[in-house]
Amino acid sequence: MKKLVLLLGMLGILLLGACGKKTNDVVYVGTNAEFPPFEYLDGDKIVGFDIDLINEIAKVAGLKIEIVDMAFDGLLPALQSKRIDMVIAGMTATDERRVVVNFTDNYYTASQVVVTKDGNKDIKSFGDLVGKKVGVVLGFTGDLIVSEMQGVQNEKFNSAYAAIMSLNTDKIDAIVLDSEPAKNFVKSNSGIKIVEGDSEVEEYAIAMRKEDKELLEKVNKALTEVKASGKYDEFFKKYF
């Protein structure tokens, strides 16, 4: 009997310990730290506009979050398979993506631009990309846009850094990229420029699973409060 009581007591301790290790209260936030100034690595730390914003949203909403870095094209599959719970990665809230996930209210308006070499006189707009090799990042909005353009050779890369390197070595003629990251790459890489022409406007939002309606409502409310408090403007001035 004593052995049985002792065994039950030990089992109870183990169960309590297991409960203490539960991570159900942690919201895992997926991002792709290759998209400055929204998310990028500073040493081994993930920083950027999106990171400051989601940390502030979590603070206001009372959420405990953990940032998970992964390839951009793996973010939505990871969300749907419940490896992560949200995505903040300069992600455009497109109609195609809305079919499979929910998006929060928009938090940033961006545009797609063309990046090319300084000496390139042929490319002055999106229309001039016909007949050219154009680099895009796999899964980015630029990838979707260029894929639908007739007569354009779509060269896909896993990161914007790789696309920039390919442009610098004349393996491609241009890159279609989001405007703010494009500005950062032009600033830090001599010999390339942004084409002053037409652009495609898009809205960034935070993605989450369709069934997580309570989380969506909580994050939207917190986002509104962050904007009203002046914190959003503080982050904007810091990064842009």
C-alpha positions as CSV (number, residue, x, y, z in Angstrom):
1,M,0.0,0.0,0.0
2,K,2.8,2.4,0.9
3,K,4.5,1.6,-2.4
4,L,1.3,2.3,-4.2
5,V,0.9,5.7,-2.4
6,L,4.5,6.5,-3.1
7,L,4.1,5.6,-6.8
8,L,0.9,7.7,-7.1
9,G,2.7,10.6,-5.4
10,M,5.6,10.4,-7.8
11,L,3.2,10.2,-10.7
12,G,1.5,13.3,-9.5
13,I,4.8,15.2,-9.3
14,L,5.6,14.2,-12.8
15,L,2.3,15.4,-14.1
16,L,2.7,18.7,-12.3
17,G,6.1,19.0,-13.8
18,A,4.8,18.3,-17.3
19,C,2.0,20.9,-16.8
20,G,4.7,23.4,-15.9
21,K,6.5,22.8,-19.1
22,K,3.5,23.4,-21.4
23,T,4.1,26.0,-24.1
24,N,0.5,26.4,-25.1
25,D,0.6,30.0,-23.8
26,V,3.4,30.9,-26.2
27,V,2.5,32.4,-29.5
28,Y,5.1,31.5,-32.1
29,V,5.6,34.2,-34.7
30,G,7.2,33.3,-38.0
31,T,9.4,35.7,-40.0
32,N,12.1,35.8,-42.6
33,A,15.1,37.8,-41.3
34,E,16.3,38.7,-44.8
35,F,14.1,41.7,-45.5
36,P,15.6,44.9,-44.1
37,P,14.4,47.2,-42.6
38,F,11.3,45.0,-41.7
39,E,13.3,42.0,-40.4
40,Y,17.0,41.3,-40.5
41,L,19.8,39.9,-38.4
42,D,22.0,42.2,-36.3
43,G,24.6,39.6,-35.3
44,D,22.5,36.7,-34.2
45,K,19.6,38.8,-33.1
46,I,16.5,39.4,-35.3
47,V,15.6,43.1,-35.4
48,G,13.6,45.4,-37.6
49,F,10.4,47.4,-37.9
50,D,8.2,44.3,-37.9
51,I,9.9,42.9,-34.9
52,D,9.5,46.1,-32.8
53,L,5.9,46.3,-33.9
54,I,5.0,42.7,-33.0
55,N,6.7,42.9,-29.7
56,E,4.7,46.0,-28.8
57,I,1.5,44.4,-30.0
58,A,2.3,41.4,-27.8
59,K,2.9,43.7,-24.9
60,V,-0.4,45.5,-25.3
61,A,-2.4,42.3,-26.0
62,G,-0.8,40.4,-23.1
63,L,0.7,37.8,-25.4
64,K,3.9,35.9,-24.8
65,I,5.6,35.5,-28.2
66,E,8.6,33.7,-29.6
67,I,10.1,34.8,-33.0
68,V,10.9,31.9,-35.4
69,D,13.1,32.6,-38.4
70,M,12.5,30.6,-41.6
71,A,12.5,30.8,-45.4
72,F,9.7,33.1,-46.7
73,D,8.1,30.5,-48.9
74,G,7.8,28.1,-45.8
75,L,6.0,30.6,-43.6
76,L,2.4,29.9,-44.7
77,P,2.9,26.1,-44.8
78,A,4.3,26.3,-41.3
79,L,1.3,28.4,-40.2
80,Q,-1.2,25.9,-41.6
81,S,0.6,22.9,-40.0
82,K,0.6,24.8,-36.6
83,R,4.4,25.0,-36.3
84,I,3.9,28.7,-35.9
85,D,0.8,30.8,-34.9
86,M,1.3,34.1,-36.8
87,V,3.4,35.5,-39.6
88,I,4.9,39.0,-39.7
89,A,7.3,39.3,-42.6
90,G,6.4,42.2,-44.8
91,M,3.8,39.9,-46.2
92,T,1.3,41.3,-48.7
93,A,-2.4,40.5,-47.9
94,T,-3.3,39.2,-51.4
95,D,-6.6,37.7,-52.4
96,E,-4.8,34.4,-53.1
97,R,-3.4,34.2,-49.6
98,R,-6.7,35.3,-48.0
99,V,-8.2,32.0,-49.3
100,V,-6.1,30.0,-46.9
101,V,-5.3,32.4,-44.0
102,N,-6.8,35.4,-42.3
103,F,-5.0,38.8,-42.2
104,T,-5.1,41.5,-39.6
105,D,-5.8,45.1,-40.5
106,N,-3.0,46.5,-42.7
107,Y,-0.1,48.0,-41.0
108,Y,2.1,49.3,-43.9
109,T,1.6,50.4,-47.5
110,A,4.4,49.4,-49.8
111,S,5.1,49.2,-53.5
112,Q,7.0,47.0,-55.9
113,V,10.0,48.6,-57.7
114,V,12.5,47.6,-60.3
115,V,16.2,47.5,-59.3
116,T,18.9,47.5,-62.0
117,K,22.6,48.4,-62.6
118,D,23.5,52.1,-62.7
119,G,24.6,51.9,-66.3
120,N,21.4,50.3,-67.6
121,K,19.6,52.7,-69.9
122,D,17.1,50.1,-71.3
123,I,14.9,49.6,-68.3
124,K,12.8,52.6,-67.3
125,S,9.6,50.9,-66.2
126,F,7.9,47.5,-65.6
127,G,7.0,47.4,-69.3
128,D,10.7,47.4,-70.2
129,L,11.3,44.1,-68.5
130,V,9.9,42.1,-71.5
131,G,12.8,40.1,-73.0
132,K,14.9,40.5,-69.9
133,K,16.1,38.2,-67.1
134,V,14.4,39.4,-64.0
135,G,15.3,38.3,-60.5
136,V,12.7,37.7,-57.8
137,V,12.6,36.2,-54.3
138,L,10.7,33.0,-54.1
139,G,7.2,33.6,-52.7
140,F,7.6,37.4,-52.6
141,T,5.0,39.6,-54.3
142,G,7.6,40.4,-57.0
143,D,7.6,36.7,-57.8
144,L,3.8,36.7,-58.3
145,I,3.9,39.9,-60.4
146,V,6.8,38.8,-62.7
147,S,5.3,35.3,-63.1
148,E,2.3,36.8,-64.7
149,M,4.3,39.0,-67.1
150,Q,4.5,37.7,-70.7
151,G,7.9,37.6,-72.3
152,V,9.9,38.0,-69.0
153,Q,12.3,35.3,-67.9
154,N,11.7,34.8,-64.2
155,E,14.8,34.0,-62.2
156,K,13.9,32.8,-58.7
157,F,16.2,33.3,-55.6
158,N,15.8,32.1,-52.0
159,S,16.8,35.6,-50.7
160,A,17.1,39.2,-51.9
161,Y,20.8,39.1,-51.0
162,A,21.3,36.3,-53.6
163,A,19.4,38.3,-56.2
164,I,21.5,41.4,-55.6
165,M,24.7,39.4,-56.0
166,S,23.4,37.9,-59.3
167,L,22.6,41.4,-60.5
168,N,26.0,42.7,-59.6
169,T,27.7,40.0,-61.6
170,D,25.4,40.6,-64.6
171,K,23.7,37.2,-64.5
172,I,20.3,39.0,-64.5
173,D,19.2,42.3,-65.9
174,A,16.9,43.5,-63.0
175,I,15.2,42.7,-59.8
176,V,11.6,43.3,-58.8
177,L,11.5,43.9,-55.0
178,D,9.5,45.7,-52.3
179,S,10.3,49.4,-52.2
180,E,11.8,49.8,-48.6
181,P,14.1,46.7,-48.8
182,A,15.1,47.9,-52.3
183,K,16.1,51.3,-50.9
184,N,18.3,49.6,-48.3
185,F,20.0,47.4,-50.8
186,V,20.7,50.3,-53.1
187,K,22.1,52.3,-50.2
188,S,24.5,49.5,-49.1
189,N,25.5,48.3,-52.6
190,S,27.2,50.7,-55.0
191,G,26.5,50.4,-58.7
192,I,22.7,49.6,-58.6
193,K,19.7,51.9,-58.7
194,I,15.9,51.9,-58.4
195,V,14.1,52.7,-61.7
196,E,12.0,55.8,-61.3
197,G,8.9,54.6,-63.0
198,D,5.5,53.0,-62.3
199,S,5.1,50.7,-59.3
200,E,2.6,48.2,-57.8
201,V,1.0,49.3,-54.5
202,E,0.5,46.6,-51.8
203,E,-0.6,46.3,-48.2
204,Y,1.3,44.4,-45.5
205,A,-0.6,42.6,-42.7
206,I,-0.1,39.9,-40.1
207,A,-1.2,36.4,-41.1
208,M,-2.8,33.8,-38.9
209,R,-4.9,30.6,-39.3
210,K,-8.6,30.9,-40.3
211,E,-9.8,29.3,-37.1
212,D,-7.9,31.7,-34.7
213,K,-10.5,34.4,-34.7
214,E,-10.1,35.3,-31.1
215,L,-6.3,35.9,-31.7
216,L,-7.1,37.9,-34.8
217,E,-9.5,40.2,-32.8
218,K,-6.9,40.6,-30.0
219,V,-4.1,41.5,-32.3
220,N,-6.2,43.9,-34.3
221,K,-7.3,45.7,-31.1
222,A,-3.7,45.9,-30.0
223,L,-2.5,47.2,-33.4
224,T,-5.0,50.0,-33.2
225,E,-3.8,50.9,-29.7
226,V,-0.2,50.8,-30.8
227,K,-0.9,53.2,-33.6
228,A,-2.9,55.5,-31.3
229,S,-0.2,55.6,-28.6
230,G,2.4,57.0,-30.9
231,K,4.6,53.9,-30.7
232,Y,3.9,53.0,-34.4
233,D,5.2,56.4,-35.4
234,E,8.3,55.9,-33.2
235,F,9.1,52.7,-34.9
236,F,8.5,54.2,-38.4
237,K,10.9,57.1,-37.7
238,K,13.5,54.6,-36.4
239,Y,13.6,52.5,-39.5
240,F,12.4,54.6,-42.5
